[in-house]
Each structure stands twice: as C-alpha cells, then as structure tokens.
Amino acid sequence: NAGDLSELQRGDIGMKEKLVPVLESADAVLLTSAHNLRYFSGFSGGEGFAMVCKDGAAVLITDSRYTEMAQKEAADFQVVEYGGALRLTDALSEQLQRHLVQKLAFEDTQMSCAQYRSFCDVFSGMEWIPLSSRLEEIRMVKEEWELKLLRQAEQIGIQAFEHILQFIKPGVAELDIALELDYFMRKQGAQGNSFDTIAVAGENSSLPHGVPGGRKLKIGDFLTMDFGCVYQGYCSDMTRTVVLGKANERQKEIYETVRCAQQKGLSTIRAGVTGKEADSVARGVIEKAGYGEYFGHSLGHGVGVQIHELPNLSPRSQVVLKENMVVTCEPGIYVPGFGGVRIEDMVCVKTDGCENFSAACTKELLEI
C-alpha cells in the first residue's frame, strides 16, 4: 500500500539514526543535497538544509514554500522557517550556536565551491569535516520498505515496455517513443523520470546515451530504449533492445552475445562478490566474442534515491556486495555506423544470488 509505505518512510524507521557513526567525529552533520535530505529526513521538497546533532537534535531549515510539507514529511525534525529579515545563514548560525557545534560534517561532493567559501566566511572558526562518500555508503544497503518502493518503480517500467511494443512501427520518430514511455509511466503513478529517456534507432543505437530526436524508425533498425521512473522518491532503470522487421545474422550475433554476457553477470551477482568480479565475468563473454572494444562502460551501478549511486560494478570496483544492495546489470555492444545493443535489469543482491526486479520482462530478441 503506497500510503502505508509513505508513513513508514516519514518516521517509523528513523533513517537519521544511521548518522550516529558519522557523529563520532563531528558535533553535527549538515545535509544539503535533495537526495540526502529525502533519505535521512523524509523531506521531499529539496530546498533547505537539515542538521542532525550529536546531542540528539534534528533540525530542518526551509522557507515558507515548504514549511507545511516539511512538518508532515520530516516528523522527527524540528522545522525552522527562514525568510524576510531572517536569512538562511542566520537561521543556521542560530542552530549551530544553540547546539554548540564546532565540528560540522558536510557534503563536500555535493556543495559548490562558492557555497563552501561563503559558509567558511560566515561561520569562521568552524571546523569543516568532509564526508566524501560516507552518506552514499550508508545508503547502499536497502531497508525492506525501500525494496518495496524499488520493486514498484521497476514494475511501472515493465508495464511501460509492454505498452510501447504496441506503439513501435516504421515511421514513428525516436522522440515519439521516448515521450510515449514518459507519458505512460506518469499515468501509472510515477512522479517523473529517474533520468532522460533514451530511445535510439539504427546507427544511433551505437550511442550508449544517445538523445532521441526526429529520426524515424525503419525496417532493419535496432531500437534501444533505456528508461526509468521515480516512485515515492525511489528510482527504476531498465533497458531493452528490439529489431524492426527480421534481424540479420550480425544483429542476432551481437544481441545473443549481450544477452549471454548479461546472464553471466546476473549469475555472478551475490553477497561476497566484488563489483570488479561481476564486471569481469560479463565483460569476458563480450571479449571472447571479439567485441571487447565495443563495450566501454561499466557493468552496472547502484540504484536508490538516486539513479546512479554506490556500489559500482566496474573493472576498478573493490566494493564487496552485501545482501539488499540494489544494482543494475547492463552490458552492451556499440558498433559505430552499425548500431548497438544493451540489456539491463535491476536486481537485489542476496546471499545465494540475486532477486531480479525485471524478471517478468522478456529478454528474447523481439522482431517487431
């Protein structure tokens, strides 16, 4: 039940408690990015700052546009409104003094240089402790209620793919495919896209992150569609490639190579495996088939309140996968001037394998 999940997110779990280990070396943690505001406080407005203090206080500072929303969504935070003569920095300064904060942990990877310099000038004498990837690492392992939202987000994507198959035909533009996917996902309850939808055909399908345009579909095209939505703050991600008309032998070879690589990757993903190991297994299939130079990106990435978050499945990733991490598995082959194939599922890491949120969506080569 969506309503029950929202209530659970707003306070029953107490995500701010996950900041306790960070507070061992700081007097308070300052949250400034929209995704960490949402994760640790429940506030979805995105405008404002939150501060969780070692003394147990939790404060959310925002303006009058979001005060009522913040009070409802961040039930275990004191909401402080700024505006008029009271500037944001004034409100924050008052809270820093009230809670005797001298060491402040902050999101250095999210805050602009200009804002950081401004804060250093205003809050002179404050010791600023960069968090680096600490907050993203905290978010890697999902709670059960998060998994429910991620499954539902991906289910909307599955429905969108089934819907778009009836829409695909020669003469339809790439952009029309993308817009139809976007519209359908919104109609199914999505808040919006988790990223700009990709729908690229023919020679354009060799662009891993190609932008859909006016090119019209024609018989013989590969059509690669990469799309996802946001459902109650959580993202989905899926890619499928189809062929218009009958696939030729080279298209079949490339598609089957990617499909086998993805299956090898999926069979490798489990708790205890490193991101590098999962990537290597899938990449090996593509290299053995002679297409290694045409697979340039990593095998996958974490998904949660952000579409790209930790952990990564890449040739350099030493992260050891843990149960209830959610990652994508998305190998691809992209041949310039010819076209490309990517197949992507979103999965949840388990001790004995992985739960595939996209399992209901076929990966057989569809000839439309």
Secondary structure, DSSP 4 states (H G I P E B T S, - for coil): -HHHHHHIIIIIS-GGGGGTTGGGS-SEEEE-SHHHHHHHH---S--SEEEEETTS-EEEEEETTTHHHHHHH-TTSEEEEEBTTB-HHHHHHHHHHHTT--EEEE-TTTS-HHHHHHHHHHTTTPEEEE-TTHHHHHHSBPPHHHHHHHHHHHHHHHHHHHHHTTT--TT-BHHHHHHHHHHHHHHTT--EESS--EEEEGGGGG-TTPPP-SPBP-TT-EEEEEE-EEETTEE--EEEEEESS---HHHHHHHHHHHHHHHHHHHH-STT-BHHHHHHHHHHHHHHTT-GGG--S-SEEE-SSSSSEEEEESTT--PBP-TTBEEEE--EEEETTTEEEE-BEEEEEETTEEEETTTTS--S--B-
